[in-house]
């Protein structure tokens, strides 16, 4: 097995996820799914493996939605993905085509829909799904990667009302068709989009019928196995190196691939120190291949401006703290800072909730707060000049 950092993995190269995938199939037997995770955990690899290896009597479709910016583009993508499952059923495909002709006043060929039908996107989507479900005996599952990104694009370009219409339409379809399932995944949390909708009173219970599941780092044995398989593929043989790699990057597969890829490019002898040097270079170097600056930049992008200083303050404090911090201690430390004196307990709780949902921090058993991933904590400390 060769290192492939950030590239497309074959299904048999996605290691250590069989237990998770079995769990996800179990959930999908009963309801749709919101799949969350910190970036780099391998969400896309997991759902692509599921798409490549579906259970019997299931029709599965995968689509990356990141580049879509209008409801009509989304409908076009759905039409494109299901056309082969309808094209053999002339009556079903004819129903969609007849609707398009009726709405546009002309014959529609291919799957680039005319601008004239844009206002009817809900009708077209509903008819397409209806015809598809009529023709299928088993379960139909749409795996939609970067769904929150598409919704955020639409929200910024077209406004909250249109975004809300998409969410409510999809919920209505799930409730109408008992064998229809949807899986939403994304590198930003859906809660950021919902927050924007709530500001104008547009958010409703649009995903409360979907089960939420998190993709976590690999188990130690699986991460070590992945590292060893990659080291073997790269013809690197150093005792105990696989375990060192796995533990140094918090058992995250993306970083394991990257480290082995960089190790095989070294001209000097490879040791465990080589791993530490590669990690430090990627944490210090602004143009690093790991794009660590994302962890800082996304706060400005997705957090409301008044909250940003508080979020940064929390992360700064936790970055330099050797142990976890209980809420009263954290609040006390923040309130002594001149720019955070107006921070109260309720606002702090709101910020902590956001940071937890975005996987920056977690709570230990006693309720104290800590960075979830030591690697990100180390980056934060270095990049913010905290020591």
N, C-alpha and C positions, 0 to 999 in steps of 0.2 A: 504493500500500500504506500503510495507516494504522498508527500505533503501537498495540500491543495488549499492554501489559506484564502478564504473568501470565495473560492470557486464552487462549481456545482459538483456535488458528491453523488456517486452512484448509490443506489439503495443499500447495497451490501457494504458500503463504506461508512454508513451512519451507525457507529458502534455505541453500545451502552444505552440504547433508547427503547429496547423491546418492551420492557416493563411499562414504561410511560405510554408507549403506543397501544399496548393492550388495554391500559386504563382508558385512553381516549376513545378507543373503539367501544368500550363498555358504556361510556357516557353518551356517545353518539347513538347508541341503540335507543335511548330514551329522549334525547333533546339536543339542541344545537349548542355550540361551544365558543366561548371567548378564550383564546389562548394567549396568555401574557408571559412576559419574561423581560429581563434585562437584555439589551442588544448583545449579540455575539454568542448567545446560548445555543443557537441552532434550531430556532423555531421553524424556519423555512425548510431546513433539511428534514426535520421530523415530519412535516406535513407532505413534503414531496415523497418521502419514503412511504407514507400511508397511501398517497395517490398511486404510486407505482405498485403497491402490494395491497390492494383493497380486499376486504372480506367478500366471500361469495354473495351473489345477488345484490351487489351495490354498484351504482353508477357514480363515479367520482370525477370531479372537475377541479383543476387547479388554475388560478389566475392571479398574477401580481397586478394589483390595482394602483400602484404608486403614481404612475404617470397620468392617470385619468383625472379630468377636471370638470366634467359635466355629467349630469344624469344620463344624457343621451349616449355619451361615450361608454358609460357603464352598461347600458342596455345593449349597445353594439357588441361589447365584449361577451356578454352572456349569450347573445344570439350566435356569435361565432363559435363559442365553446359547445353549444348544444346542437348545432346545425347537423352534424353527422348522425346524431341520435334521432333527429326528426326527418332528415332528408329521405331516409328509407321508408318513412311513413307519409306518403303523399298527402293524405288527408290532414295530418297534423301540421306539416310544414305549409300546406296550402292555407290552413287557417290563419297562420301568422302572416303569410304573404298577402292574403286577402284583406286582412286588417290594415296592413301597411298601405296597400293600394287605395283602400277606402279613405284613410287619413291623409294621404299625400296627393291623391288624385292621379297617380301614375304608377306604373309597374316599378317595383323596387327590386333591383338585382344586387347580389352580393350582400355585404353586411355593413356598408357605409350608409347610414340612414340620412335622408335629406333633412335639411334644417327645418323644413315645413312641419315635420312631425315632432319637433323638440318638445312642445308643450304636452304631448301625449305620451311621454316616456313611461308613465305609470301604467297606462293601458297596455302598451306594447309589452312591457316586462311581465305584467300579470298574465297576459294571454300566452306569452312564450312559456312561462313556468307551468301554467295550466295545461297546455298541450303536451309539454314534456312529461308531467306527472301522469297524465292520462295514458301515455304510451309505456310507462315503466311499471313493472310488477314489484320491483324491490325498492330499496331506499336510494334516494338521490342526495349526494352530499357535494356542496360547493365549498371548496377550500379557497378562501379569498385572503391572500396575503396583502399586507399593508392597507387593509380596509380603513383604519383611522387616518392614514395619510391621504387617501382619496377624499374622505369626508372633510378633512381639514382644508384640502385644496378647494373643494366646492364651497365650503363655508366662507373662505376668504374671498372667492371670486363671485359667488352668487348669493351669499347670505344664509342666515340661520333657518329661514323658512324652508328653503329648498333642501338643506341638509336634513332637517327634521322629517321632511316628506320621504326621503330615501329610507331613513331608519324605520319610520312607521309602516311604509309599504313592505319592507322586508319582514317586519314582524307580522304583518297581516298575512303574508304568504306562508310564513312558518306555521301560523295558527290554522290556516285553511287546509294545508296539505300535511297529513299526519306522517308521511314518509319523506318529507323534505327536511334536510338538515343544512345548516350553514356554519362554517367555521371562520371566525374573524381572527386574524393575527396582525401584528404590526410592531414597528420599532418605536412608535409613540403610543401612549396609552389612550384608549378610547375616552377615558375620563376627561382628557383635555378638551376634546371636541364637545362633550356633554356640558362641561363648565361654560363654554362659550354660548351654548344653546340656553342654558339656565339664565344667563345674564339678560336675555330678552324674553324670558318666560316661555321658551319654546320647548324645553326638554320635558319629556314624559318618560313613562316606563317602557322604553323602546328595546331594551335588551334583558329585561328581568326574567324572560323565559329561557335565557341561555346560561349554561353552566360555565363558571370561570375556573380555569386550570392554569397553573404556572409551570413553565419549563425551567427547571433549576439546573445548576451545574451537574456534571456526571458524578456518579459514585466514585470513590477513590480507585477501586479495582478497575472500573471501566475506563477511567481517565488514564490510569497507568497502562492498561492494555492498548488504548489508542496511541499513547506516546511510544510504546514499544513497537507497535506495528509500523508506525511512521519512521522510527529510527532504523528498523530493519530494512524498510523500503529505501531509506537514504543511505544504507550501508554504514551506519554509525554504531559502533559497539563499545560502549562505555558502561561500566558496572554501576547499577543503581541510578542511571541517568533518567530513565523513564519516570520513576517516582518523583525525582527532583523536579522535573519539568512540570508534571501534573500538579504538584503541590504549590509550586511557585506562581502559577497563574490561576489559582482558585478552582482548578478542575474544569476550566472552560475550554471546550473543544477548539474554538476558533484560535485562541492564543496558543494552544498546543501545536496546531498545524503551523502557525507562524514561526514559533521557536525552532521547530525541527527544520523548517525551510531555511531559516537563517543560519542554523548550525551547519548545514551541508554546504554553505557557501564560504565558510571560514577556511583560511589557509593554515592557520595555527592549530596545534593540537587541541582537541575538544575535551573540556573538563566540565565539572559542575559550575565552576566559576564562569565559564562561557555563557551558561544560561542566565546567570545573574547579570552579566554585562549586557546581554541582549535586552533583557527587561529594562534595565536602567536607561539604555540608549533610547528605547521607545517611550519611556516616561519623560525623559528630559528633552528629546528632540522635537521641536514644534512641527516638523514635517514627517513625523513618524508614520509608519505604515498602519499603525493601529488606530489612528484618528482619535486619540484620547481627548482631544480638545472638545469633542462632542459633548462630554459630560458637563462642561461648563457652558457651552454655547446654547444647549437646549433649554437651559433655565431662562435665559433671556427670551428665547423664542416662544416658549409655551406657558411661562408663569406670568401672572399679572404683575405689572411694574411695581406696585407698592409692596408686593410679597418678595421680590427678588433679593433685596438686602437681607431680609430675615432668613431666606433659604441659604444664602451664601454664608451668613453668620453661623447658622447651625452646622453646616458642613465644615466650616473652618474650625469650629470648636471640637467637633468629633474627630477631625483629622489629626489633631495634635494630642488627643486624649488617649492614654494607654489602655484605659478601661472604658466600659460603657458609662453613660451619664443618665441618672434619673431625671425626670422632668423638672423638679424644683431646682436642682443644681444647674441644669442647662439654662433654665430661665434666668437664674441669678447671674450666671457668667455673661449672658448676652445683654442683659439690661445695664451692665456697667459700661458698655461700649456707647460712645456718644451718639452714633448714628442709629442705635437700636433701643434707645431709652423708652420709646413709645410702644415697644413690644409688650403685649400682655399675654396672659396664660391662654386665652381662647385663640388668639392669633397664632401663638406658637403651636398649639395643637393642630390648627388648620395646616400650617406649614409642614409639620411633622407627618401628617397624614399624606400630603402630596408627595413628600420625599420617600415615604414608604411605598406608595403606589408606583412611583417611578424607580423603585429598587435601589435607591441610593443607600438607604438605611434600613435597619430592622430593630426589633425589640427582643431583648433577652427575657428569660422566664420571669425575672423580677420586674419587668417593664421598663428597664433602662435602655437607652438608645445607643446604637453603635453602627458604624459603616458595615454594610452587608458583605462587601468584598474588599479584603485587604489590598488587592492590587489597585482598585480605584481609590482607596484611601491613600495609598502611597503616592499615586499620581496627583491627587488633590493637594496633598501636603507639599509636594515638590513644585507643582505648577503655581501655587498660590504664595510661594516664598515663606512657608510657615516653619521651615527648619529642615 
